[in-house]
Amino acid sequence: MSLVLACAISYLIGSITVGPLLAAARGVNLRSIGSGNIGATNVMRAIGKKAALVTLLGDLLKGCVAVLLGMMLLKGRLEIGLCGIAAVLGHNFPLFLGFRGGKGVATSLGVLLAYVPFLGLLFAAVWVGTFRWKRISSLAALSAFAVTAVTGAVLYSAERPVVLILAILSSLMHRQNISRLLRGTEPRMGAPSS
């Protein structure tokens, strides 16, 4: 199977958005609540912890499946990683939601866990540690991506491009959050979103 077709399938996998499906089943529009995002953090605000956990696992699984698909169909590490990136792009710009998706944090974590397990575990550890310290989801994600990108660049030369692309994508998707963090106005978990 060609790289283009494998990436196209991975993109479609990423476009399956779990949070909006769960919210719609309860008559809730995620876009009108909290940050308006479709990821687990906003799902928790909107419909609770259990739905957020299902969303997190579903979004994470998309990244894992895309990388595993790449491993089955392709040979090069870069090509395999591109399938993971395609899944993240599918989550961020989903075909089924008019290309308005989430920020791709959980899906990126899934990619890392399947692609370079050590980096996936490192990402999760930094995210949890930062979130427990500051209670700010975006700061936890950005910190995790930064640490993972630097570690990946030093330790994993073959996987370095994919890890860096994931970090850059996250920074782009978190532009507004970064602006609020710099101004000191990014809300903590439990506070209303700006």
C-alpha positions, -999 to 999 in steps of 0.1 A, spaced: 0 0 0 13 34 -8 22 60 18 -4 84 5 -32 58 9 -20 48 44 -19 84 54 -54 90 40 -68 61 60 -50 74 91 -65 109 85 -100 94 84 -93 74 116 -82 107 132 -114 124 119 -136 102 141 -142 126 170 -152 108 202 -161 138 224 -187 154 201 -204 120 196 -207 114 233 -219 150 239 -245 149 211 -259 116 225 -267 137 256 -280 167 237 -250 188 245 -231 210 220 -194 211 230 -188 242 210 -211 262 233 -195 251 265 -163 260 282 -134 264 258 -155 251 229 -129 224 223 -138 188 214 -111 172 236 -113 154 270 -108 185 291 -138 203 277 -159 170 277 -152 169 314 -166 204 319 -196 196 297 -207 160 306 -184 147 334 -154 126 342 -165 93 328 -173 108 293 -139 126 295 -121 93 302 -138 76 272 -129 106 251 -93 105 262 -90 68 255 -108 71 222 -86 100 210 -55 82 222 -64 50 205 -67 68 171 -30 78 173 -20 42 183 -41 26 155 -27 49 128 9 41 138 2 4 140 -14 6 106 18 22 93 39 -5 109 18 -32 91 19 -15 57 51 5 55 87 0 63 105 33 70 103 49 104 95 83 89 67 69 68 52 51 98 54 83 118 37 102 90 7 80 95 6 91 131 8 128 120 -20 122 96 -42 109 124 -34 140 145 -43 162 115 -75 143 112 -83 151 148 -73 187 145 -91 192 111 -118 164 110 -135 158 77 -168 150 96 -168 183 116 -161 208 88 -124 207 96 -129 223 130 -115 198 155 -94 198 187 -58 204 196 -46 168 192 -30 162 225 -44 128 233 -41 116 197 -4 128 197 1 108 230 -13 78 213 11 83 184 41 86 207 31 55 228 30 33 197 58 50 178 84 56 206 69 41 238 95 58 261 86 92 247 50 85 251 55 76 288 77 106 293 50 128 277 23 114 300 45 118 331 53 154 323 17 162 315 4 147 348 32 163 368 26 198 353 -11 195 356 -10 185 392 13 214 399 -5 242 380 -40 228 371 -37 242 336 -43 217 308 -27 237 280 4 244 301 7 207 309 4 198 272 29 224 260 54 214 287 50 177 277 55 184 241 86 206 248 103 180 270 94 152 245 107 171 215 140 179 232 144 143 244 134 129 211 158 152 192 187 140 214 179 103 217 160 93 186 175 105 153 153 84 130 121 95 148 132 131 155 113 147 125 80 132 135 84 141 172 93 177 163 64 180 139 40 169 166 54 195 190 51 222 163 15 212 155 6 214 191 22 249 195 2 261 165 -31 246 178 -24 262 212 -17 297 199 -45 314 219 -36 294 250 0 305 247 -11 341 244 -33 338 275 -5 320 294 19 349 287 -8 374 299 -15 353 330 -52 349 320 -53 312 311 -79 295 334 -71 267 357 -92 236 357 -125 244 374 -125 280 364 -145 295 335 -126 295 301 -116 328 286 
